[in-house]
Amino acid sequence: MGGCRLSGGGLHLGHYLGCLLPLVNFPDCCQYFFVIRDRPNHGLDRGTDFHTHDLLAVLADLMATPFADRICPVLQSNLFPFYRKLVDAFQTTLTLNQLVSVHPQKRRLHQWTSTMSVGDLMFPIESACTYFILRAEYVLMNDDNNRFVKFANRLHSKMCSDNRFASATIPAPHLCHGPLPRLHGFDLRKMSKANMNCIFLSDSDETLDKRISQLMHFKFLFRQRPDLGEEYARSPIEFHLPDEYPPFEYLRAFSSEFTNINHEDRLRTLDGQEMLREMLRTVIVNNLVRPIRERSTYLRSHENEVWAWLESSTENAVKVAARTESLVLAGSSL
């Protein structure tokens, strides 16, 4: 399984790298659930404001990718009813400190300054419940989710040792990611909507050209590596760009051909910048984003196809979850 949080803008390249590209390493017969973390208790109710628009954007982007026929999207709220037995078991297994130690906002929680909801506090537990209820052997996400997968594995080990459920019933999940562990935005921070440094699968050519220019700008690279800024100031003509230069990262992530020219000297010099720009346009704009964007635009104007896809996939996921719930008993086996 893979997934993302429901928010505006649809999917970005970080989602594509972590949640979709790893599918090439699995046979077509593997069942892949893409879980969308939506607002609780909405289920398939599409009659509310931003929920409809944002959900349609994510689903249309998913359906527009080359992996659409392998993806089963499902809203997490549709799985909540099947978490009960797992949560009941975890209540006597977990301590608050164990939960806080793996939480994305653990610093604020330790200081008791967070105003997050109880639902957000439960994020690591809900993640583990999702892996377990769908019997996910592999979690396809970027490596910043590794702590949640490790947390789930600790729970799995504890539950098996206490005979709460059998390992034959629910496997321990393993994290898989794309060619790179994660993707950085143009500012060299992790690509995320919160950081406002995303390249979306629905971005226009004009926006993509702007993003490519931002990727190629040296400002954030020199901020991360002041020594490179000093080297550039001393001798711009002899300056060579390092591996962590964002355009190199993007080409390594989305172009298998780039490994053959990764060490070509010209690309690492100022003279090679226009060649590098054209390579990014070809790989990111022409080969990846534009075909997905065009298909996604069509789907957003034919949304009945998208809703039908979601409902069919949800029915499939609910069947798996219901079957798993009935087996979450000591000594159960498939």
NUVOSE-274701 format. One record per residue (C-alpha): z, y, x. Coordinates in pm, 1 decimal. Layout:
<pts>
+----------+----------+----------+
:       zz :       yy :       xx :
+----------+----------+----------+
:        Z :        Y :        X :
...
+----------+----------+----------+
</pts>
This chain:
<pts>
+----------+----------+----------+
:       zz :       yy :       xx :
+----------+----------+----------+
:      0.0 :      0.0 :      0.0 :
:    -35.6 :    363.2 :     90.2 :
:     16.2 :    684.7 :    -97.0 :
:     97.9 :   1053.8 :   -107.2 :
:    307.3 :   1310.7 :   -289.1 :
:    139.5 :   1479.5 :   -584.5 :
:     71.9 :   1844.4 :   -503.3 :
:   -214.8 :   2090.2 :   -517.1 :
:   -540.7 :   2069.9 :   -326.5 :
:   -619.8 :   1701.6 :   -342.0 :
:   -634.2 :   1487.0 :    -27.9 :
:   -668.4 :   1617.4 :    327.5 :
:   -789.7 :   1461.8 :    652.9 :
:   -437.1 :   1347.7 :    739.3 :
:   -429.7 :   1134.4 :    424.3 :
:   -774.8 :    999.2 :    505.3 :
:   -672.6 :    905.2 :    859.2 :
:   -341.3 :    741.0 :    772.2 :
:   -395.2 :    587.8 :    429.0 :
:   -766.0 :    502.5 :    408.9 :
:   -920.4 :    445.6 :    752.3 :
:   -685.0 :    152.1 :    830.6 :
:   -850.3 :    -38.4 :    545.1 :
:  -1138.2 :   -124.1 :    777.9 :
:   -899.6 :   -362.8 :    955.6 :
:   -827.1 :   -565.2 :    641.9 :
:  -1053.6 :   -807.1 :    452.6 :
:  -1201.7 :   -691.3 :    122.9 :
:   -991.6 :   -943.6 :    -69.0 :
:   -667.0 :   -760.1 :     18.9 :
:   -511.4 :   -574.4 :   -273.5 :
:   -440.1 :   -210.2 :   -189.0 :
:   -216.2 :      4.8 :   -407.8 :
:   -223.9 :    380.8 :   -354.8 :
:    104.3 :    512.9 :   -496.9 :
:    111.7 :    878.1 :   -603.3 :
:    465.0 :   1019.7 :   -605.6 :
:    455.6 :   1225.3 :   -922.3 :
:    726.2 :   1399.6 :  -1120.3 :
:    965.8 :   1153.4 :  -1283.9 :
:    920.6 :   1038.9 :  -1641.8 :
:    567.4 :   1165.3 :  -1689.2 :
:    389.1 :    832.7 :  -1649.8 :
:     34.0 :    862.3 :  -1775.6 :
:    110.1 :   1169.3 :  -1988.9 :
:   -172.5 :   1403.4 :  -1889.0 :
:    -84.6 :   1682.6 :  -2129.6 :
:    107.9 :   1905.4 :  -1890.4 :
:     -4.1 :   2206.4 :  -1686.4 :
:    -39.2 :   2151.1 :  -1311.2 :
:     20.9 :   1778.0 :  -1336.8 :
:   -321.1 :   1722.7 :  -1491.9 :
:   -513.4 :   1941.0 :  -1248.6 :
:   -344.9 :   1815.4 :   -931.7 :
:   -355.5 :   1451.6 :  -1033.8 :
:   -724.7 :   1475.0 :  -1116.9 :
:   -791.6 :   1633.1 :   -776.2 :
:   -616.1 :   1351.3 :   -587.4 :
:   -777.6 :   1075.3 :   -794.3 :
:  -1126.7 :   1226.2 :   -775.6 :
:  -1097.6 :   1253.9 :   -396.1 :
:   -979.3 :    893.0 :   -374.3 :
:  -1257.9 :    770.6 :   -597.6 :
:  -1515.0 :    966.7 :   -396.3 :
:  -1430.1 :    794.8 :    -65.9 :
:  -1621.0 :    492.5 :     66.5 :
:  -1305.2 :    286.1 :      1.9 :
:  -1287.8 :    347.7 :   -375.0 :
:  -1369.7 :     -8.5 :   -476.2 :
:  -1071.3 :   -132.6 :   -272.9 :
:   -811.1 :    114.8 :   -404.5 :
:   -573.0 :     64.7 :   -698.3 :
:   -408.9 :    403.3 :   -769.0 :
:    -79.4 :    409.4 :   -957.3 :
:    175.3 :    677.9 :  -1039.7 :
:    517.6 :    603.6 :   -897.2 :
:    679.4 :    693.7 :  -1229.2 :
:    509.5 :    389.3 :  -1380.6 :
:    696.4 :    172.0 :  -1130.4 :
:   1040.7 :    329.8 :  -1184.9 :
:   1136.3 :     93.3 :  -1471.6 :
:   1102.2 :   -202.9 :  -1233.2 :
:   1329.3 :    -57.4 :   -964.4 :
:   1651.3 :   -119.0 :  -1158.1 :
:   1749.7 :   -456.9 :  -1013.2 :
:   1666.4 :   -341.7 :   -661.3 :
:   1864.1 :    -18.7 :   -694.2 :
:   2158.0 :   -208.3 :   -841.6 :
:   2159.8 :   -435.2 :   -537.9 :
:   2125.4 :   -145.2 :   -292.5 :
:   2423.8 :     37.1 :   -441.8 :
:   2658.5 :   -220.8 :   -291.4 :
:   2459.2 :   -251.5 :     31.2 :
:   2406.0 :    109.0 :    142.9 :
:   2644.1 :    380.2 :    254.7 :
:   2572.3 :    750.8 :    207.2 :
:   2556.7 :    798.1 :    585.3 :
:   2288.5 :    529.8 :    614.2 :
:   2083.8 :    703.9 :    347.3 :
:   2126.3 :   1049.7 :    499.4 :
:   2043.0 :    928.5 :    851.9 :
:   1687.7 :    839.9 :    752.2 :
:   1626.9 :   1128.6 :    512.5 :
:   1357.7 :   1390.6 :    599.8 :
:   1616.9 :   1665.9 :    544.5 :
:   1908.3 :   1494.7 :    714.1 :
:   2006.4 :   1807.1 :    911.9 :
:   2054.6 :   2010.0 :    595.8 :
:   2230.7 :   1720.4 :    428.3 :
:   2473.6 :   1684.2 :    718.5 :
:   2551.8 :   2053.5 :    681.9 :
:   2573.6 :   2019.2 :    301.8 :
:   2346.3 :   2320.3 :    260.3 :
:   2063.8 :   2145.3 :     76.9 :
:   1987.9 :   2221.2 :   -286.1 :
:   1755.9 :   1921.2 :   -326.5 :
:   1769.7 :   1716.4 :   -643.9 :
:   1926.0 :   1371.6 :   -659.0 :
:   1572.9 :   1239.1 :   -705.4 :
:   1466.8 :   1386.6 :   -370.7 :
:   1782.7 :   1252.8 :   -208.6 :
:   1676.4 :    906.5 :   -322.8 :
:   1337.7 :    929.9 :   -149.8 :
:   1406.9 :    661.8 :    119.4 :
:   1542.8 :    421.5 :   -141.3 :
:   1251.6 :    484.4 :   -375.8 :
:   1009.9 :    424.9 :    -88.4 :
:   1174.6 :     90.2 :    -11.6 :
:   1170.7 :     -3.0 :   -381.3 :
:    798.0 :     73.4 :   -394.9 :
:    721.7 :   -145.8 :    -91.9 :
:    929.6 :   -428.9 :   -234.5 :
:    823.6 :   -415.1 :   -600.3 :
:    453.6 :   -425.8 :   -499.9 :
:    528.7 :   -691.3 :   -234.7 :
:    354.4 :   -477.4 :     27.1 :
:    307.2 :   -660.6 :    354.5 :
:    152.2 :   -350.7 :    511.9 :
:    216.1 :     18.6 :    457.7 :
:    -88.0 :    229.0 :    547.1 :
:     42.8 :    572.9 :    641.1 :
:     84.1 :    798.9 :    942.8 :
:    363.9 :    719.1 :   1186.3 :
:    598.5 :    987.3 :   1048.6 :
:    665.2 :    730.3 :    774.3 :
:    783.7 :    475.9 :   1030.3 :
:   1150.9 :    559.1 :    970.4 :
:   1116.9 :    474.5 :    601.8 :
:    947.6 :    144.5 :    678.9 :
:   1219.0 :     60.0 :    933.8 :
:   1481.7 :    156.2 :    675.9 :
:   1317.8 :    -79.7 :    426.4 :
:   1314.7 :   -356.4 :    686.9 :
:   1688.4 :   -313.4 :    745.6 :
:   1744.3 :   -337.0 :    371.9 :
:   1519.1 :   -642.5 :    358.1 :
:   1714.7 :   -815.4 :    633.5 :
:   2044.4 :   -735.7 :    462.2 :
:   1924.1 :   -850.0 :    121.7 :
:   1790.6 :  -1176.2 :    260.5 :
:   2110.2 :  -1247.3 :    456.9 :
:   2315.4 :  -1184.7 :    140.8 :
:   2083.3 :  -1413.1 :    -56.6 :
:   1990.4 :  -1126.0 :   -288.0 :
:   1623.7 :  -1217.0 :   -258.9 :
:   1418.7 :  -1468.2 :    -64.5 :
:   1176.1 :  -1358.2 :    205.5 :
:    912.5 :  -1577.1 :     40.7 :
:    938.6 :  -1353.3 :   -265.0 :
:    935.2 :  -1011.0 :   -102.0 :
:    789.2 :   -964.9 :    247.5 :
:    921.1 :   -721.7 :    507.3 :
:    665.8 :   -435.7 :    526.8 :
:    486.7 :   -334.4 :    846.7 :
:    343.2 :     10.9 :    914.3 :
:    -26.6 :     48.6 :    999.6 :
:   -201.2 :    375.5 :   1077.1 :
:   -548.1 :    493.1 :   1169.7 :
:   -705.4 :    534.4 :   1515.8 :
:   -437.7 :    798.4 :   1590.4 :
:    -72.4 :    780.4 :   1479.0 :
:   -107.1 :   1113.6 :   1296.7 :
:   -333.5 :   1416.1 :   1273.2 :
:   -237.0 :   1767.9 :   1374.9 :
:   -358.7 :   2083.4 :   1209.4 :
:   -524.4 :   2368.9 :   1393.4 :
:   -176.8 :   2499.9 :   1488.3 :
:    -88.2 :   2167.2 :   1657.1 :
:    182.5 :   2093.7 :   1400.3 :
:    157.8 :   1783.2 :   1183.2 :
:   -113.3 :   1832.8 :    922.9 :
:     60.6 :   1885.0 :    589.6 :
:     37.8 :   2105.9 :    285.0 :
:    383.5 :   2244.2 :    363.1 :
:    255.1 :   2366.0 :    702.5 :
:    -57.2 :   2517.5 :    542.0 :
:   -275.4 :   2376.3 :    819.3 :
:   -480.5 :   2123.2 :    624.7 :
:   -849.1 :   2048.0 :    612.6 :
:   -907.4 :   1920.5 :    259.6 :
:  -1170.9 :   1670.3 :    153.2 :
:  -1278.3 :   1924.0 :   -109.5 :
:  -1313.6 :   2223.4 :    125.8 :
:  -1638.3 :   2422.4 :    108.1 :
:  -1872.4 :   2444.1 :    407.1 :
:  -1761.1 :   2803.6 :    457.6 :
:  -1394.5 :   2702.5 :    469.5 :
:  -1470.0 :   2410.6 :    698.8 :
:  -1652.8 :   2639.0 :    940.1 :
:  -1348.1 :   2866.4 :    945.5 :
:  -1118.1 :   2568.9 :   1008.9 :
:  -1336.2 :   2445.3 :   1292.2 :
:  -1315.3 :   2789.4 :   1451.6 :
:   -936.3 :   2774.7 :   1418.7 :
:   -931.7 :   2427.0 :   1572.7 :
:  -1127.7 :   2552.6 :   1871.0 :
:   -914.3 :   2861.6 :   1927.2 :
:   -693.2 :   2837.9 :   2237.5 :
:   -401.7 :   3036.4 :   2090.3 :
:   -192.6 :   2746.3 :   1963.1 :
:   -283.4 :   2523.3 :   2257.1 :
:   -156.9 :   2784.8 :   2502.1 :
:    154.8 :   2833.8 :   2292.3 :
:    229.5 :   2462.3 :   2329.4 :
:    119.2 :   2451.5 :   2693.8 :
:    188.6 :   2786.2 :   2865.6 :
:     77.3 :   2633.2 :   3196.1 :
:   -274.0 :   2596.8 :   3055.6 :
:   -274.6 :   2962.9 :   2953.3 :
:   -183.8 :   3059.0 :   3308.1 :
:   -454.8 :   2832.1 :   3447.6 :
:   -711.8 :   2985.4 :   3213.1 :
:   -605.3 :   3339.1 :   3309.2 :
:   -647.1 :   3259.5 :   3678.7 :
:   -992.3 :   3107.0 :   3653.8 :
:  -1167.9 :   3077.4 :   3315.7 :
:  -1482.8 :   2935.2 :   3474.1 :
:  -1298.4 :   2641.6 :   3632.9 :
:  -1069.8 :   2582.7 :   3335.2 :
:  -1084.2 :   2230.9 :   3185.3 :
:   -947.9 :   2148.2 :   2839.1 :
:   -684.6 :   1870.9 :   2808.1 :
:   -679.9 :   1562.5 :   2583.5 :
:   -448.2 :   1733.0 :   2333.1 :
:   -706.9 :   1999.6 :   2255.1 :
:   -745.2 :   1959.6 :   1873.1 :
:  -1126.8 :   1910.5 :   1864.0 :
:  -1091.9 :   1609.4 :   2096.9 :
:   -823.6 :   1463.9 :   1868.7 :
:  -1042.0 :   1501.7 :   1559.8 :
:  -1340.6 :   1339.6 :   1726.0 :
:  -1128.2 :   1049.8 :   1849.7 :
:   -991.4 :   1006.4 :   1496.2 :
:  -1318.2 :   1017.8 :   1302.4 :
:  -1598.0 :    926.9 :   1544.2 :
:  -1613.7 :    591.5 :   1719.6 :
:  -1894.5 :    732.4 :   1935.5 :
:  -1672.3 :    999.2 :   2087.0 :
:  -1498.7 :    749.0 :   2315.2 :
:  -1825.8 :    716.7 :   2504.8 :
:  -1835.1 :   1086.2 :   2593.7 :
:  -1463.4 :   1162.8 :   2598.5 :
:  -1463.0 :   1228.1 :   2972.3 :
:  -1788.1 :   1419.4 :   2993.2 :
:  -1700.9 :   1724.7 :   3201.3 :
:  -1912.1 :   1968.5 :   3009.2 :
:  -1714.4 :   1922.9 :   2685.2 :
:  -1397.3 :   2021.2 :   2868.9 :
:  -1538.1 :   2351.2 :   2995.2 :
:  -1615.5 :   2681.6 :   2827.6 :
:  -1986.6 :   2606.5 :   2864.2 :
:  -1946.6 :   2303.0 :   2639.3 :
:  -1781.8 :   2483.7 :   2347.9 :
:  -2097.7 :   2522.1 :   2140.1 :
:  -2182.8 :   2153.3 :   2190.5 :
:  -1830.3 :   2064.2 :   2084.0 :
:  -1857.8 :   2285.9 :   1776.3 :
:  -2179.7 :   2114.0 :   1669.2 :
:  -2021.9 :   1772.2 :   1719.5 :
:  -1731.1 :   1873.2 :   1494.6 :
:  -1971.7 :   2000.2 :   1230.1 :
:  -2162.5 :   1673.1 :   1239.6 :
:  -1858.6 :   1444.7 :   1231.8 :
:  -1623.1 :   1639.1 :   1002.1 :
:  -1858.8 :   1833.9 :    775.9 :
:  -2186.1 :   1639.0 :    754.5 :
:  -2063.9 :   1279.7 :    790.8 :
:  -1718.4 :   1290.9 :    633.2 :
:  -1618.9 :   1579.5 :    407.0 :
:  -1945.9 :   1690.8 :    247.1 :
:  -2041.0 :   1350.6 :     93.1 :
:  -1685.8 :   1303.3 :    -41.6 :
:  -1669.4 :   1660.1 :   -174.0 :
:  -1999.2 :   1627.2 :   -360.2 :
:  -1896.2 :   1300.3 :   -521.5 :
:  -1548.2 :   1438.1 :   -602.4 :
:  -1697.4 :   1747.9 :   -766.7 :
:  -1905.1 :   1524.8 :   -990.7 :
:  -1601.4 :   1313.9 :  -1084.2 :
:  -1388.4 :   1616.7 :  -1172.0 :
:  -1649.5 :   1710.2 :  -1431.7 :
:  -1659.5 :   1347.6 :  -1558.0 :
:  -1286.2 :   1297.4 :  -1567.4 :
:  -1291.2 :   1016.0 :  -1823.8 :
:  -1419.6 :    788.6 :  -1546.2 :
:  -1124.0 :    889.3 :  -1330.4 :
:   -859.7 :    838.8 :  -1601.1 :
:  -1006.6 :    500.1 :  -1691.1 :
:   -985.1 :    397.7 :  -1324.4 :
:   -622.0 :    504.6 :  -1304.6 :
:   -522.0 :    326.5 :  -1623.6 :
:   -692.7 :      2.0 :  -1522.3 :
:   -533.1 :     11.7 :  -1177.4 :
:   -193.1 :     98.4 :  -1323.7 :
:   -209.0 :   -202.7 :  -1553.0 :
:   -271.7 :   -420.1 :  -1247.8 :
:     16.8 :   -265.8 :  -1052.0 :
:    257.8 :   -297.5 :  -1345.0 :
:    179.3 :   -668.3 :  -1371.5 :
:    263.3 :   -715.9 :  -1003.5 :
:    582.2 :   -509.9 :  -1038.8 :
:    694.9 :   -700.7 :  -1349.6 :
:    635.0 :  -1032.4 :  -1177.4 :
:    831.2 :   -919.6 :   -872.0 :
:   1119.3 :   -787.9 :  -1081.2 :
:   1156.9 :  -1126.3 :  -1247.2 :
:   1185.6 :  -1285.5 :   -902.2 :
:   1443.1 :  -1046.1 :   -753.2 :
:   1715.9 :  -1303.8 :   -787.2 :
:   1896.6 :  -1510.9 :   -526.6 :
:   1680.4 :  -1798.9 :   -410.6 :
:   1371.8 :  -1693.5 :   -612.2 :
:   1034.5 :  -1791.9 :   -473.9 :
:    677.4 :  -1736.3 :   -580.0 :
+----------+----------+----------+
</pts>
